[in-house]
Amino acid sequence: MSVKEKQQKVCSLFTHLTSISKTVVPVAERDPRLHGIGKLPQGELFSCFHEKVLAEATKLYETLYAAKDFDDFMNLAKQARSFANEGLFVYAASVAILHREDCRGVTVPPIQEIFPDRFIPSETISLALKEVTNHPDKAPINVDVIETGNILDPEYKLAYFREDIGANAHHWHWHIIYPATWKPEVMGKVKDRKGELFYYMHQQMCARYDSDRLSTGLQRMIPFHNFNEELEGYSPHLTSLVSGHHYANRPAGLSLHDLNDLVDVQDMARWRERLLQAIHLGVVIDDHGNEVVLSPDHGIDMLGAMLESSYESKNREYYGNLHNSGHVMMARIHDPDGRYKENPGVMSDTSTSLRDPIFYRYHRFIDNIFQEYKATLPVYDKKDLDFPGVSIVNVTVKAKLPNIVNTYMKEDELELSHGVSLKGQVKVKYQHLDHEPFTYNISCENNAGGPKHTTVRIFLGPVHDELGNKFSLNEARKYFIELDKFHAELAPGKNTITRKSSESAVTVAPTPKFSQLQAGEGISENNTEFCSCGWPEHLLIPRGNHKGMDFYLFVMLTDYEQDHVNGLTDKPLCADAVSYCGAKDQKYPDKKAMGFPFDRVIKARTIPEFSSPNMTFQEVKIQFKE
């Protein structure tokens, strides 16, 4: 069977799940391997943060992954689709498809087209349904997205960031490539540095969010830190089409409550203290009571597994489930004991949680625990940072004007008809932030006496805080965002390295649309599968402001021979956004700590005191054009 045929069959699994009318496979006729699937009723919102619900999803993706061949997989998947919870099915089927060897070249359809109700306000979907009813012969039908807030809420200024469809889709895809319950002994594949990736990807989202807050004139976010504090309000304006229930609003002033079926508030406080104690003592107590040292090489990876918490956690009973439980508690804050049978809020779902301002405050709280650990590590000294014989002469960002990059709002559209049963094409028009194309031009010298291979590391960080004061370098490091990381070869003498912004190692290529996948466009036997994991290219850089916001572009050249990881193939799978998503089923292709050199405390007070010849801080401006 060709990849195109497989792709078409896979697409059929994900069509019209929100308005499904199907023949449910009777219990007596179901494959015995699917025994235990169907506990979470159809119509309820699936959450991969809820331990009991995730256990069912794990059983399903392990069953689908273990299917004998592709036909067996499809048969199992079709049966499960008829009676499993819709969201749980999509999660489990996506995990299986992304990792089955016989699904290489097959792409999971965009989550925003499978469940458009998670991305498009309910008012807009209602308008689209009316247009279809009133104009049945019109094709295609286009409706504009309806805005769901105004300037009375200061956080509305960041709606373009939080509600960005690509950013929310990235978060969902990351969690299906790195499931919390991934068991290497069952799946036969190890997720290298999975805990560290959990830390780094979310840390970078927080850094990006704060840079955009500064861009719009808001102060940096205040981290969530007190389990009894009253939270800000939020209204998502989303309605689940599988149940007709709204994603719950959160009125301002509510605080966390015990969840009788999951976790108590005091459990959260206890887990935090135990994690901090492990960090400050430098050792973790494993399941057998043994002490495991939090070494500089593996400590952050161990902590990432413990905080999430994932299957790799050293001692889940003792260190708990801090991150995932926090998501569930915040999603159910309005109805903690379920007496009103309300849907949870958007924090329950990886494809919607980025919409809520509390997501970033909560992840800054999680990141601050990681930073406690990073503060126990020795600072990088000159030998850690230097690349003898290699120096950077000059760095220029080439756009319409040198070292000035313009951002603007761009119109895009999302097709509804694959997720909602409609006649003909119905598209929602919306706007997202974008930027003009630009190129890095790095002039450098290699006086090391022969050819050298280098890793080029590019970061961007704000110069000033919300009061207009210059950040200290140690304070600024938390807000530096990785723009790119790639390999280059340096000939002896003078060299010029050029790199397009569109080639970034943190962003994903344009996502194939559902209709393109169904038609088999761009699909061939030679393609590696497209994982859709990666930060959207249009959000690569912060918004900036109308006057032109000052940023440092940091460029560093390190020794590739010391960074390189042996055993990698030349074209690893799903390596579009390798910095955030890794190279699937292979080792992470960089020995350095993620975020190096900004991942540890910087004691140098000035840039010259910190810098080596192989790095530079170039001031650039980002200017927002309406």
C-alpha positions as CSV (number, residue, x, y, z in Angstrom):
1,M,0.0,0.0,0.0
2,S,1.4,3.4,-1.0
3,V,1.9,6.3,1.4
4,K,-0.8,8.3,-0.4
5,E,-3.3,5.5,0.2
6,K,-2.3,5.2,3.8
7,Q,-2.6,9.0,4.2
8,Q,-6.2,8.9,2.8
9,K,-7.2,6.1,5.2
10,V,-5.7,7.9,8.1
11,C,-7.5,11.2,7.2
12,S,-10.8,9.3,7.3
13,L,-10.2,8.5,11.0
14,F,-10.2,12.3,11.9
15,T,-13.1,13.6,9.8
16,H,-16.3,15.1,11.4
17,L,-15.5,13.9,14.9
18,T,-17.4,16.9,16.4
19,S,-20.7,16.0,14.8
20,I,-20.2,12.3,14.5
21,S,-23.2,10.0,13.6
22,K,-22.0,6.5,13.4
23,T,-22.7,2.9,14.1
24,V,-21.1,1.9,17.4
25,V,-19.4,-1.5,17.3
26,P,-21.3,-3.7,19.8
27,V,-19.3,-4.8,22.9
28,A,-19.5,-8.4,21.9
29,E,-18.0,-7.7,18.5
30,R,-15.1,-5.5,19.7
31,D,-11.5,-6.7,19.4
32,P,-10.5,-8.0,22.9
33,R,-7.4,-5.8,22.7
34,L,-9.7,-2.8,23.1
35,H,-11.1,-4.1,26.4
36,G,-11.1,-1.2,28.9
37,I,-11.5,1.5,26.3
38,G,-14.6,3.6,26.5
39,K,-14.6,4.5,30.2
40,L,-14.5,8.2,29.5
41,P,-17.9,8.9,27.9
42,Q,-18.1,10.5,24.5
43,G,-18.9,14.2,24.6
44,E,-16.7,14.9,27.7
45,L,-13.6,16.9,27.4
46,F,-10.4,14.8,27.3
47,S,-7.4,16.0,29.3
48,C,-4.0,14.5,29.0
49,F,-3.2,16.2,32.4
50,H,-5.8,14.0,34.3
51,E,-4.1,10.8,35.5
52,K,-7.1,8.5,35.3
53,V,-8.1,9.7,31.9
54,L,-4.6,9.6,30.6
55,A,-4.3,5.9,31.7
56,E,-7.1,5.0,29.3
57,A,-5.5,7.0,26.5
58,T,-2.2,5.3,27.1
59,K,-3.7,1.9,26.9
60,L,-5.3,2.8,23.5
61,Y,-2.2,4.3,22.0
62,E,-0.1,1.3,23.1
63,T,-2.7,-1.0,21.6
64,L,-2.8,0.8,18.3
65,Y,1.0,1.0,18.2
66,A,1.3,-2.7,18.7
67,A,-1.1,-3.6,15.9
68,K,0.4,-6.3,13.6
69,D,0.3,-4.3,10.4
70,F,-1.3,-1.2,8.9
71,D,-4.5,-3.0,8.1
72,D,-4.8,-4.3,11.6
73,F,-4.1,-0.8,12.9
74,M,-6.8,0.7,10.8
75,N,-9.3,-2.0,11.9
76,L,-8.6,-1.3,15.5
77,A,-8.7,2.4,15.0
78,K,-12.0,2.3,13.3
79,Q,-13.5,0.2,16.1
80,A,-12.1,2.5,18.8
81,R,-13.3,5.6,16.9
82,S,-16.9,4.4,17.1
83,F,-17.1,4.2,20.9
84,A,-14.0,5.9,22.5
85,N,-14.2,9.5,23.7
86,E,-13.5,11.8,20.7
87,G,-10.6,13.8,22.1
88,L,-9.1,10.7,23.7
89,F,-9.2,8.9,20.4
90,V,-7.5,11.7,18.5
91,Y,-4.8,11.9,21.1
92,A,-4.1,8.1,21.1
93,A,-4.4,7.6,17.4
94,S,-2.0,10.6,16.8
95,V,0.6,9.2,19.1
96,A,0.4,5.8,17.4
97,I,0.6,7.2,13.9
98,L,3.6,9.3,14.7
99,H,5.6,6.4,16.0
100,R,4.5,3.4,13.9
101,E,7.2,2.3,11.4
102,D,4.6,1.6,8.7
103,C,3.2,5.1,9.1
104,R,6.4,6.8,7.9
105,G,5.5,9.6,5.5
106,V,2.0,9.8,6.9
107,T,1.0,13.1,8.5
108,V,-1.5,13.6,11.4
109,P,-4.1,16.1,10.1
110,P,-4.0,19.6,11.7
111,I,-5.6,19.6,15.1
112,Q,-7.2,23.0,14.3
113,E,-9.1,21.4,11.4
114,I,-10.1,18.2,13.4
115,F,-11.4,20.3,16.3
116,P,-11.9,23.9,15.0
117,D,-14.1,24.5,18.1
118,R,-10.9,24.5,20.2
119,F,-9.5,27.4,18.2
120,I,-12.4,29.5,16.9
121,P,-14.8,31.4,19.1
122,S,-18.3,29.8,19.4
123,E,-19.9,33.1,18.1
124,T,-17.9,32.7,14.9
125,I,-18.8,29.1,14.4
126,S,-22.5,29.9,15.0
127,L,-22.3,32.6,12.4
128,A,-20.7,30.2,9.9
129,L,-23.5,27.7,10.5
130,K,-26.1,30.4,9.9
131,E,-24.4,31.4,6.6
132,V,-24.5,27.8,5.4
133,T,-28.2,27.5,6.3
134,N,-29.1,30.8,4.7
135,H,-26.9,30.4,1.6
136,P,-26.8,26.7,0.8
137,D,-25.7,27.3,-2.8
138,K,-22.9,29.7,-2.0
139,A,-19.4,28.3,-2.1
140,P,-17.0,28.8,-0.5
141,I,-18.5,30.6,2.4
142,N,-16.2,33.0,4.3
143,V,-16.8,34.5,7.7
144,D,-14.6,36.8,9.8
145,V,-13.6,35.8,13.3
146,I,-15.5,37.7,15.9
147,E,-13.4,39.4,18.6
148,T,-14.1,38.2,22.1
149,G,-12.7,41.0,24.3
150,N,-11.9,44.6,24.6
151,I,-9.4,47.1,26.2
152,L,-11.3,47.1,29.5
153,D,-9.1,44.0,30.2
154,P,-5.4,44.9,29.8
155,E,-4.6,41.2,29.0
156,Y,-6.7,41.7,25.8
157,K,-3.5,43.3,24.3
158,L,-1.9,39.8,24.3
159,A,-4.9,38.0,22.7
160,Y,-3.1,37.9,19.4
161,F,-0.3,35.8,21.1
162,R,-2.3,33.6,23.5
163,E,-5.1,32.8,21.0
164,D,-2.7,32.2,18.0
165,I,-3.8,29.0,16.3
166,G,-0.3,27.9,15.3
167,A,1.1,28.4,18.9
168,N,-1.8,26.3,20.4
169,A,-1.4,23.6,17.8
170,H,2.3,23.4,18.5
171,H,1.6,22.8,22.2
172,W,-0.8,20.0,21.4
173,H,1.6,18.4,18.9
174,W,4.5,18.6,21.4
175,H,2.5,16.6,24.0
176,I,1.7,13.9,21.5
177,I,5.4,13.5,20.5
178,Y,6.3,13.5,24.2
179,P,3.5,11.8,26.1
180,A,3.8,11.9,29.8
181,T,3.1,8.2,30.0
182,W,5.6,7.1,27.3
183,K,7.2,3.7,28.4
184,P,10.4,2.9,26.5
185,E,10.2,-0.8,27.4
186,V,6.7,-1.0,25.9
187,M,7.2,1.3,22.9
188,G,10.7,0.1,22.1
189,K,12.0,3.7,21.7
190,V,13.7,6.1,24.2
191,K,12.7,9.8,24.3
192,D,16.2,11.4,24.8
193,R,16.3,14.3,27.3
194,K,12.5,14.3,27.4
195,G,12.4,15.9,30.9
196,E,14.8,18.6,29.8
197,L,12.8,19.3,26.7
198,F,9.7,19.7,28.9
199,Y,11.6,22.4,30.9
200,Y,13.1,24.2,27.9
201,M,10.1,24.3,25.6
202,H,7.9,25.8,28.3
203,Q,10.6,28.2,29.5
204,Q,11.0,29.5,26.0
205,M,7.2,30.1,25.7
206,C,7.3,32.1,28.9
207,A,10.3,34.1,27.7
208,R,8.4,34.8,24.4
209,Y,5.3,35.8,26.2
210,D,7.1,38.3,28.5
211,S,8.9,39.8,25.5
212,D,5.5,40.4,23.8
213,R,4.1,41.8,27.1
214,L,6.9,44.4,27.0
215,S,6.2,45.0,23.3
216,T,2.6,46.0,24.1
217,G,3.5,48.2,27.1
218,L,2.5,45.7,29.8
219,Q,4.7,44.7,32.7
220,R,6.2,41.3,32.9
221,M,3.9,38.6,34.3
222,I,3.8,38.0,38.1
223,P,4.4,34.3,38.6
224,F,1.8,32.2,40.3
225,H,3.3,31.2,43.6
226,N,0.6,30.9,46.3
227,F,-1.8,28.0,46.2
228,N,-4.4,30.1,48.1
229,E,-4.2,33.2,45.9
230,E,-7.2,34.5,44.1
231,L,-6.8,34.2,40.3
232,E,-7.6,36.6,37.6
233,G,-10.7,35.9,35.5
234,Y,-10.8,34.6,31.9
235,S,-13.5,33.9,29.4
236,P,-12.4,31.7,26.4
237,H,-15.6,32.0,24.3
238,L,-15.2,28.4,23.1
239,T,-17.9,25.8,23.0
240,S,-17.2,22.1,22.6
241,L,-19.2,20.8,19.6
242,V,-19.1,17.2,20.8
243,S,-21.2,18.1,23.9
244,G,-22.6,21.5,23.3
245,H,-21.1,22.6,26.6
246,H,-18.9,25.8,26.9
247,Y,-15.3,25.6,28.0
248,A,-15.9,27.2,31.4
249,N,-15.4,30.8,32.2
250,R,-13.3,31.6,35.3
251,P,-14.7,34.5,37.3
252,A,-12.1,36.7,39.0
253,G,-11.4,36.0,42.6
254,L,-11.6,32.2,42.7
255,S,-8.8,30.1,44.3
256,L,-7.8,26.5,44.1
257,H,-9.9,23.8,45.9
258,D,-9.3,20.2,46.7
259,L,-10.4,17.7,44.0
260,N,-11.7,14.7,45.7
261,D,-11.0,12.4,42.8
262,L,-7.5,13.6,42.1
263,V,-5.5,15.9,44.4
264,D,-5.7,18.2,47.4
265,V,-4.2,21.7,47.6
266,Q,-2.0,20.6,50.5
267,D,-0.6,17.8,48.2
268,M,0.5,20.5,45.8
269,A,2.3,22.5,48.6
270,R,3.9,19.3,49.9
271,W,5.2,18.2,46.4
272,R,6.7,21.7,45.8
273,E,8.6,21.5,49.1
274,R,9.9,18.0,48.4
275,L,11.1,19.1,45.0
276,L,12.8,22.2,46.4
277,Q,14.4,20.1,49.1
278,A,15.8,17.7,46.5
279,I,17.2,20.6,44.6
280,H,18.9,22.2,47.6
281,L,20.3,18.9,48.9
282,G,21.4,17.9,45.4
283,V,19.9,14.4,45.6
284,V,16.6,12.7,44.8
285,I,15.2,9.8,46.7
286,D,14.1,7.1,44.3
287,D,11.3,4.5,44.6
288,H,13.6,2.2,46.6
289,G,14.9,4.8,49.0
290,N,18.2,5.2,47.3
291,E,19.8,8.6,46.8
292,V,20.3,9.7,43.2
293,V,22.6,12.8,42.6
294,L,21.2,15.7,40.6
295,S,24.3,15.9,38.4
296,P,24.9,18.9,36.0
297,D,24.6,16.5,33.1
298,H,21.3,14.8,34.0
299,G,19.8,16.7,36.9
300,I,17.5,19.0,34.8
301,D,16.2,16.0,32.8
302,M,15.4,14.2,36.0
303,L,13.6,17.2,37.5
304,G,11.6,17.7,34.3
305,A,10.3,14.2,34.5
306,M,9.5,14.7,38.2
307,L,7.7,18.0,37.8
308,E,5.6,17.1,34.8
309,S,5.3,14.3,36.2
310,S,6.0,11.6,33.6
311,Y,6.5,7.9,33.6
312,E,10.3,8.5,34.0
313,S,9.8,10.2,37.4
314,K,12.2,8.8,40.0
315,N,9.6,8.6,42.7
316,R,6.0,9.6,41.7
317,E,4.5,8.6,45.0
318,Y,6.8,10.9,46.9
319,Y,7.4,13.8,44.5
320,G,3.9,13.8,43.1
321,N,2.4,15.2,40.0
322,L,2.8,19.0,40.4
323,H,2.5,20.3,36.8
324,N,-0.3,18.1,35.5
325,S,-2.4,18.4,38.7
326,G,-2.1,22.2,38.6
327,H,-3.5,22.3,35.1
328,V,-6.5,20.2,36.2
329,M,-7.1,22.2,39.4
330,M,-7.2,25.5,37.5
331,A,-9.4,24.0,34.8
332,R,-12.0,22.9,37.5
333,I,-11.6,25.9,39.8
334,H,-15.2,27.0,39.1
335,D,-16.8,23.6,39.9
336,P,-14.3,21.6,41.9
337,D,-16.6,18.9,43.1
338,G,-18.6,18.6,39.9
339,R,-21.9,19.5,41.4
340,Y,-22.9,21.7,38.4
341,K,-21.7,19.3,35.7
342,E,-19.8,22.1,34.0
343,N,-17.1,21.5,31.4
344,P,-13.6,22.3,32.7
345,G,-11.8,25.4,31.5
346,V,-9.2,25.6,28.8
347,M,-6.3,24.7,31.1
348,S,-7.4,21.1,30.9
349,D,-6.4,20.7,27.2
350,T,-3.0,21.1,25.6
351,S,-4.7,22.6,22.4
352,T,-6.5,25.4,24.4
353,S,-4.5,26.1,27.5
354,L,-2.2,28.7,26.0
355,R,-5.3,31.0,25.6
356,D,-5.5,31.6,29.3
357,P,-3.2,34.2,31.0
358,I,-2.8,31.9,34.0
359,F,-1.0,29.3,31.8
360,Y,2.0,31.6,31.5
361,R,2.0,32.6,35.2
362,Y,1.7,29.0,36.2
363,H,4.5,28.0,33.9
364,R,6.7,30.8,35.2
365,F,6.1,29.3,38.7
366,I,7.1,25.9,37.4
367,D,10.1,27.4,35.6
368,N,11.2,29.2,38.8
369,I,11.6,25.7,40.4
370,F,13.9,24.7,37.5
371,Q,15.8,28.0,38.0
372,E,16.3,27.1,41.7
373,Y,18.2,24.0,40.4
374,K,20.1,25.9,37.8
375,A,21.3,28.3,40.5
376,T,23.0,25.4,42.3
377,L,25.2,24.7,39.2
378,P,28.6,26.4,38.8
379,V,28.6,29.4,36.5
380,Y,30.1,29.0,33.1
381,D,33.8,30.1,33.0
382,K,35.8,31.3,30.0
383,K,36.8,27.8,28.9
384,D,33.2,26.7,28.8
385,L,32.3,29.7,26.6
386,D,35.4,30.3,24.5
387,F,36.2,28.8,21.1
388,P,40.0,29.3,20.7
389,G,41.0,30.8,17.4
390,V,37.5,31.7,16.3
391,S,36.1,35.2,16.5
392,I,33.0,37.1,15.4
393,V,33.8,40.4,13.5
394,N,30.4,41.6,12.8
395,V,26.7,40.6,12.7
396,T,24.0,42.2,10.6
397,V,20.3,41.4,10.3
398,K,19.5,42.0,6.6
399,A,15.9,43.1,6.1
400,K,14.5,46.2,4.2
401,L,16.6,48.3,6.6
402,P,19.7,46.8,8.3
403,N,19.1,45.7,11.9
404,I,15.5,46.7,11.8
405,V,12.8,44.1,11.4
406,N,9.1,45.0,10.8
407,T,6.2,43.0,12.2
408,Y,2.6,43.3,11.1
409,M,-0.8,41.6,11.3
410,K,-1.5,39.2,8.4
411,E,-4.8,37.6,7.3
412,D,-5.2,33.8,7.2
413,E,-8.0,31.4,7.1
414,L,-9.1,28.1,8.7
415,E,-11.3,25.5,7.0
416,L,-14.2,24.3,9.2
417,S,-15.8,21.6,7.0
418,H,-13.5,18.8,8.0
419,G,-14.3,19.2,11.7
420,V,-17.9,20.2,11.4
421,S,-20.3,18.4,9.1
422,L,-21.2,21.2,6.6
423,K,-22.0,21.3,2.9
424,G,-19.3,22.8,0.9
425,Q,-16.3,24.8,2.0
426,V,-16.6,27.2,5.0
427,K,-13.6,29.2,5.9
428,V,-13.0,31.5,8.9
429,K,-10.8,34.5,8.3
430,Y,-8.5,35.6,11.1
431,Q,-5.4,37.6,11.7
432,H,-2.1,36.6,13.2
433,L,1.2,38.4,13.9
434,D,3.9,38.0,11.2
435,H,7.2,39.5,10.2
436,E,9.1,40.4,7.1
437,P,11.7,37.9,6.0
438,F,15.2,38.6,7.1
439,T,18.7,37.1,6.9
440,Y,21.5,36.8,9.5
441,N,24.9,37.9,8.0
442,I,27.7,36.8,10.4
443,S,31.3,37.8,9.5
444,C,33.9,35.8,11.5
445,E,37.5,34.8,11.4
446,N,39.0,31.3,11.9
447,N,42.6,31.6,13.0
448,A,42.8,28.1,14.5
449,G,45.2,26.8,11.9
450,G,42.8,24.7,9.8
451,P,39.1,24.2,8.9
452,K,36.7,24.2,11.8
453,H,33.2,23.1,12.3
454,T,31.0,25.3,14.5
455,T,27.5,25.4,16.0
456,V,25.9,28.8,15.5
457,R,23.6,29.8,18.3
458,I,21.3,32.8,17.9
459,F,19.2,34.3,20.6
460,L,17.1,37.5,21.0
461,G,16.4,39.3,24.3
462,P,14.9,42.7,25.3
463,V,17.3,45.5,26.3
464,H,14.9,47.4,28.7
465,D,12.4,46.4,31.3
466,E,8.9,47.9,31.6
467,L,10.2,51.1,33.3
468,G,12.8,51.7,30.6
469,N,15.7,50.6,32.7
470,K,18.4,48.4,31.2
471,F,18.2,44.8,32.3
472,S,21.2,43.3,34.1
473,L,22.7,40.4,32.1
474,N,21.6,37.9,34.7
475,E,18.1,39.2,34.8
476,A,17.9,39.5,31.0
477,R,19.0,35.9,30.5
478,K,15.5,34.6,31.5
479,Y,14.0,36.5,28.6
480,F,16.4,35.5,25.8
481,I,14.6,33.4,23.2
482,E,16.3,31.0,20.9
483,L,15.9,32.0,17.2
484,D,18.1,29.4,15.6
485,K,20.9,26.8,16.1
486,F,22.7,25.2,13.2
487,H,26.0,23.7,12.0
488,A,28.5,25.6,9.7
489,E,31.9,25.0,8.4
490,L,34.6,27.6,8.7
491,A,37.5,27.8,6.3
492,P,40.8,29.2,7.5
493,G,40.8,33.0,7.6
494,K,37.7,35.2,7.0
495,N,34.2,33.7,6.7
496,T,30.7,34.9,6.1
497,I,27.8,32.8,7.4
498,T,24.3,33.6,6.1
499,R,21.1,32.1,7.3
500,K,17.5,32.9,6.5
501,S,14.9,33.4,9.2
502,S,12.7,30.8,7.6
503,E,15.3,28.1,8.2
504,S,15.1,28.4,12.0
505,A,15.6,25.3,14.1
506,V,12.8,26.3,16.5
507,T,10.0,26.9,13.9
508,V,7.9,24.4,11.9
509,A,7.4,24.5,8.1
510,P,3.9,25.5,6.9
511,T,1.5,22.8,8.1
512,P,-0.2,20.7,5.3
513,K,-4.0,21.3,5.3
514,F,-6.5,18.5,5.6
515,S,-7.6,18.8,2.0
516,Q,-3.9,18.7,0.8
517,L,-3.4,15.5,2.8
518,Q,-6.5,13.9,1.4
519,A,-5.5,14.7,-2.1
520,G,-2.0,13.3,-1.5
521,E,-0.3,16.6,-2.3
522,G,3.5,16.5,-1.6
523,I,3.3,13.0,-0.2
524,S,5.8,10.4,-1.4
525,E,7.5,7.2,-0.3
526,N,10.8,9.1,0.3
527,N,9.3,11.8,2.6
528,T,9.9,11.4,6.3
529,E,6.8,12.1,8.3
530,F,5.8,15.6,9.1
531,C,5.3,15.9,12.9
532,S,3.8,19.4,12.9
533,C,5.8,20.1,16.1
534,G,7.5,23.4,16.3
535,W,6.9,27.1,17.1
536,P,4.9,28.8,14.2
537,E,7.3,30.6,11.9
538,H,5.1,33.8,12.0
539,L,5.7,34.1,15.7
540,L,9.5,33.7,15.5
541,I,10.2,37.2,16.9
542,P,8.2,39.3,19.3
543,R,5.8,42.0,18.1
544,G,8.0,45.0,19.0
545,N,6.3,48.4,19.1
546,H,5.6,51.3,16.8
547,K,8.7,53.3,17.7
548,G,11.0,50.3,17.3
549,M,11.7,48.2,20.4
550,D,15.4,47.6,21.3
551,F,16.6,44.0,21.5
552,Y,20.0,42.3,21.8
553,L,20.7,39.8,19.0
554,F,23.1,37.4,20.6
555,V,25.3,35.2,18.3
556,M,27.7,32.6,19.6
557,L,30.0,30.2,17.8
558,T,30.9,27.0,19.7
559,D,33.0,24.0,18.8
560,Y,30.9,21.6,16.8
561,E,33.3,18.7,17.6
562,Q,32.5,19.1,21.3
563,D,28.7,19.8,20.7
564,H,28.1,17.0,18.2
565,V,26.2,13.8,19.2
566,N,27.5,10.6,17.6
567,G,25.1,8.2,16.0
568,L,22.7,10.7,14.4
569,T,21.6,10.2,10.8
570,D,22.0,13.0,8.4
571,K,18.3,13.6,8.0
572,P,16.6,12.8,11.3
573,L,12.9,12.4,11.4
574,C,10.7,15.3,12.4
575,A,13.7,17.6,12.9
576,D,12.0,20.7,11.5
577,A,12.1,22.4,14.9
578,V,14.8,20.3,16.5
579,S,15.5,22.8,19.3
580,Y,12.0,22.5,20.8
581,C,11.0,19.1,19.6
582,G,14.2,17.1,19.3
583,A,14.9,14.6,16.6
584,K,12.2,11.9,17.0
585,D,13.5,8.5,18.2
586,Q,17.1,9.8,18.2
587,K,19.4,11.5,20.6
588,Y,19.0,15.3,21.0
589,P,21.6,16.6,18.5
590,D,23.5,18.9,20.9
591,K,25.5,18.0,24.0
592,K,25.2,21.4,25.5
593,A,22.5,22.2,28.0
594,M,19.3,23.5,26.3
595,G,19.4,27.3,26.4
596,F,23.2,27.4,26.7
597,P,24.8,29.9,27.6
598,F,21.8,31.6,29.3
599,D,20.6,28.5,31.2
600,R,22.8,29.3,34.3
601,V,23.4,32.2,36.6
602,I,25.6,34.9,35.0
603,K,27.7,36.8,37.6
604,A,29.3,39.1,35.0
605,R,27.8,42.6,35.5
606,T,28.5,43.9,32.0
607,I,28.4,42.4,28.5
608,P,32.2,42.9,27.9
609,E,32.9,41.1,31.2
610,F,30.8,38.1,30.0
611,S,31.7,38.0,26.3
612,S,34.4,36.1,24.5
613,P,35.7,36.8,21.0
614,N,33.4,34.0,19.6
615,M,30.2,35.8,20.7
616,T,28.6,39.2,20.2
617,F,25.6,41.2,21.3
618,Q,24.2,43.3,18.4
619,E,21.5,45.8,19.1
620,V,18.5,45.5,16.7
621,K,15.1,47.0,16.6
622,I,11.7,45.4,16.0
623,Q,9.1,47.7,14.7
624,F,5.4,47.0,14.6
625,K,3.4,48.3,11.7
626,E,-0.4,48.3,11.8
